[in-house]
């Protein structure tokens, strides 16, 4: 599904790229890629009055606009880059960082939080437990290298839309399926090793690690769309995902 969305989005963005006028391209050139501080201040009510659409629609529009610009002004290298931490989001890494920031004006998430918290986590483990985590580097290395190559191949295929309509959908979706398989194996290695560590944690370690999470007092009773709570959707039974490995 993610591959299908990426392909269709690139198809639409590509049509927009091919329709840009010389004046529009010149305006984009002035916007320094990767540094929004270089962008001119614009009166939002003159450019687009967000009060004319629902908040969720406005957020979606801004998301698509930022995606379009980053893709248009970016490169194969930029498309290929990925955040390894993003592949562990199933285990709550982004939740712990983002939850305290929800609806907090002028809240800033430290760029050192991931590294500092990771180091503190490892320091709380005994040598055997620490080895379970650190051994993941060797186990996941092959998959990570393959992910880089796969992301690059997807980027090359999708960027064909910038010049014409020759992008191969079957090829792109096959690459994305392979990407999903690699991501799944990363998650499997995480889950099995984290479970082994969990089995041996002492009461003192659990207390220390719970404190390290940094979200004491935060309660999320509902899922969120962007930063707005919504009613919990109906979720089918997922017990089959947690069956013992064969």
Order of alpha helices (4+ residues) and beta strands (2+ residues): alpha-alpha-alpha-alpha-alpha-alpha-alpha-alpha-alpha-alpha-alpha-beta-beta
